[in-house]
């Protein structure tokens, strides 16, 4: 059984027991959360697709930790203009473990 969920503007295919990194959520580490933006649930040959979300679809997850990804280096350079600009970015994330999927 797997589901397709939406969180943080992105879509993820998850199954029970999966660990995934999503955009930062304002939930404490160790807490249980319920993701209700479920786009699709598949169980063998049975597939339920929402329009856009399933009304009774829920994915239960446990927050493992919060963190920040690796640094992405940004360089802007204009030749012959004595212009060089450097910057860096580290994206924050929340690590989740899926504990259950229900389609209703």
Secondary structure as GFF3:
##gff-version 3
##sequence-region A 1 104
A	DSSP	beta_strand	2	7	.	.	.	ID=ss1
A	DSSP	beta_strand	10	15	.	.	.	ID=ss2
A	DSSP	beta_strand	19	23	.	.	.	ID=ss3
A	DSSP	beta_strand	32	35	.	.	.	ID=ss4
A	DSSP	beta_strand	38	43	.	.	.	ID=ss5
A	DSSP	beta_strand	46	49	.	.	.	ID=ss6
A	DSSP	beta_strand	58	68	.	.	.	ID=ss7
A	DSSP	beta_strand	72	78	.	.	.	ID=ss8
A	DSSP	beta_strand	83	89	.	.	.	ID=ss9
A	DSSP	beta_strand	92	102	.	.	.	ID=ss10
###
